């Protein structure tokens, strides 16, 4: 592979010694940002000032939308949030050309334990939300892994976690959405109010309106999660074990798999509990602990089942410190014991800061030699799917996360409109195949996913044509709502925001 020559000493460092920039600049910057962000959120939450400010913020967004309506309406709208601030490794090129609307909504508005719901603004993060809820003995039924994932991103895109085989995707735990639509008015939608809009919002990427609040279900939380590790040394055994544990009617609140090769992996099942057995507590969230995926691998190497008790927040964010396993390509020695004890408390760097400082040479390096995808396929096609990934990219570990897909209207629903079990196959890293071609390889995998009636998470690179994208996702209700709400001029189509040409 040929990478463009670095244009200066800073770009040379970013390409060849990126860990230097990360350790001495990005880790401290991330640390101080977190201190500011969580301190501000804690103060606002304790003072209960967010609800009073929310109405004013909504009016500010309405004012901007109405001002756009008073112009010639040539350029569609999008949020003004910079692309580098999102968790995706790509930035939206459309941010440079569309009309930007500022939406600064970052607070938890209300926790109602009687209704068993929490109401949030769209930029509330998973780390912020679990911290506030767990202190009160509550949690949301699906907690997507990374701390910096936002409620709005998980609604407009999607979110999944190891409880999804029972609870569905993040959209399925949402009770109501508040949006500002193209004419500047505020609309609330739910399963009983503006129903078509409610089912159209997920996966719409802000192309039906601006999300201003989300009401989400909450459930009681317990202090620990009891995790059982089950090593598997053949593909058939892994698929069989994973499928059986996913389908169990009782128990197994959480199911997850990590594959370390085509024929080896660990299936993990877990349940919340109130106490831990002596000697089996593992606080994996502590800064000096090994990266979780490395810890899981020890059970495979020993070929022994194991049981541990993990504090609930540590479990929810178990892959956060290592950004699943992407951190090993950024700080190669990051799991070294000495590094963990000295600087592990600063890890991870913010993905947004990594994007902001990567430079053109690093972008090109990632473009040609990196593959980040989550493909959602029917559980019955899991074995064939992992064989496709082995052939096309050979990236390990592979993340396996099961989920149920209800037969609801909208962009995403199962074949024959009957609730079905799917699995998210997550591959993140440098392909180990002899010849990796980003476009051709991704298109072959996308073709397979369409063939089995699966779906591609759209935070990552998509090389599908518009027709192929519409074959994968059902646009019938989406198109109806865009016409009804006057979105054609106000917002681009979702395809025009998520295809590879729309990202840089």
C-alpha positions, 0 to 999 in steps of 0.5 A, a space after each residue: 500500500 502506498 500512502 501519501 508522503 507526510 507534508 510536515 513534521 506533525 503529519 509525519 508523527 500522526 502517521 508513524 508515531 501516532 501514539 506520541 500525539 495520543 499519549 501526550 496531547 489527546 489523552 490529557 485533553 480527553 481527561 479534562 473534557 470529561 471532567 468538565 462535561 460530567 461536572 456540568 451534567 451533575 450540577 444541572 441534574 442536581 439543581 433540576 434546572 434542565 426542564 426549565 431550560 428545555 423549553 427555551 432551547 426548543 424555541 431557539 431551534 424553532 426560530 432557526 427553522 422558521 427563519 429557513 422557511 422565510 428564505 428561498 429554501 434552496 439548501 436543505 437543513 442539518 444539525 450544526 454539530 461538527 462531524 468530528 464530534 460524532 462517534 463514527 470514524 467518518 465525518 459527514 461531507 454534507 455538513 459543509 454544504 447544508 444549512 446548519 441549525 444549532 441544537 445544544 441539548 445535552 441534559 437529562 430532563 426527568 426521571 419518573 420512577 412511577 411511569 418507569 421512564 427517563 426523558 432526555 435531550 438528544 445529546 445526552 450520552 450513555 455514560 452520562 445516563 448510566 451514571 445518573 440512573 445507576 446511582 438511583 437504582 435504575 437503568 435502561 433496558 438496552 445500554 449501547 456500549 461506548 460512553 460517548 454514544 448519544 441518545 439522538 444518535 442511537 434513535 436516528 441511527 441505531 443502538 444494540 447491546 447484549 440485552 437486545 435478544 430480550 429487549 430489541 434495539 435501542 429504538 424498541 425501548 423508546 416510548 416517545 419522541 419530540 421533534 421539530 418538523 420542517 414548518 417549525 412546529 413541535 410534534 410528539 409521537 408515540 405508539 398512540 400519537 402520530 404513530 406513523 411518525 413514531 415508527 419512521 424516526 429510527 434509522 432516519 438520520 435526522 431527515 424527518 425533523 430535528 429531535 429535541 427529546 426522547 422518552 425511554 423506558 427504565 427498569 430496576 438495576 442491581 449492583 452486579 452482573 454475574 458473567 459466565 464464560 464458555 470457551 468454544 473450539 470449533 465453529 459449529 460448537 460456537 454457533 450452537 452454544 451462542 444460538 442455544 443461549 440466545 434462545 433460552 426462555 429463562 435467564 440470560 439477560 445478557 448474551 455476547 460472543 467474541 470470536 478470536 479465529 474462525 474456529 475459536 471463541 468465547 460465549 458469555 451469558 450474564 444476569 444482574 444480581 445483588 451480591 457477589 461470591 467472595 473472591 469472584 468480584 472483578 472490577 474490570 472498569 478500574 484503570 489498571 485492569 487488562 482490556 476486557 477482550 484480552 481478559 476474555 481470551 484467557 478463558 479460551 487459552 485455558 479452555 476453562 469455563 469461568 464465573 465472575 461478578 462485575 459491577 453493573 456500570 463496569 459491565 455496561 462499558 466493558 469495551 469502552 477503555 479499549 474502544 472494543 479493540 481499536 485502541 491496540 492499533 493506536 497505542 500498541 503497548 496500551 495493554 502492557 501492565 506498566 502502561 495501564 498502572 501509570 496512564 491507564 486512568 487516562 484511557 481512552 482518548 475521545 474518538 472525536 479528538 482522534 478524528 479531529 487530529 488525524 490529518 489527510 495521510 492518516 485518513 488515507 491510511 484508514 481508507 485503504 487499510 481499515 475495516 469497521 462494520 456492523 452487519 445485522 443478519 438473521 441468527 439462522 445465517 450466522 455460520 455462513 456470515 462469519 465464514 464470509 467475513 473470514 474470507 473477505 477480511 479475516 479480522 479478529 476478534 469479531 463481536 457477536 451480539 444477538 437481538 430480536 427484531 419485532 415486526 414493527 413498521 418502519 425502515 427495519 423489519 424481518 422477513 414475513 413480518 414475524 418477530 425474528 432473532 438476528 445477530 450483529 457481527 461487528 468487525 473492527 480493525 486491519 484486514 489480514 487477507 492478502 488483497 483487501 480492496 475497500 470498495 470491492 470487499 465491502 460491496 461483496 459483503 453488502 451483497 451477502 447481507 442483502 441476500 440473507 435479508 439483513 441490514 448494515 449499520 449506517 455509521 460505517 462506510 456503505 458503498 451501496 447504490 440508492 437502489 440497493 439501499 432501498 432493497 435493504 431498507 423498507 422506505 414505504 412508510 418513510 417516503 409517506 412521512 417525508 411527503 406528509 411533513 414537507 421534508 423534500 426541500 427541508 432535509 436530504 434523504 437518508 441515503 444522501 447522508 449515509 452513503 460513502 460519497 457523503 462522508 469524508 
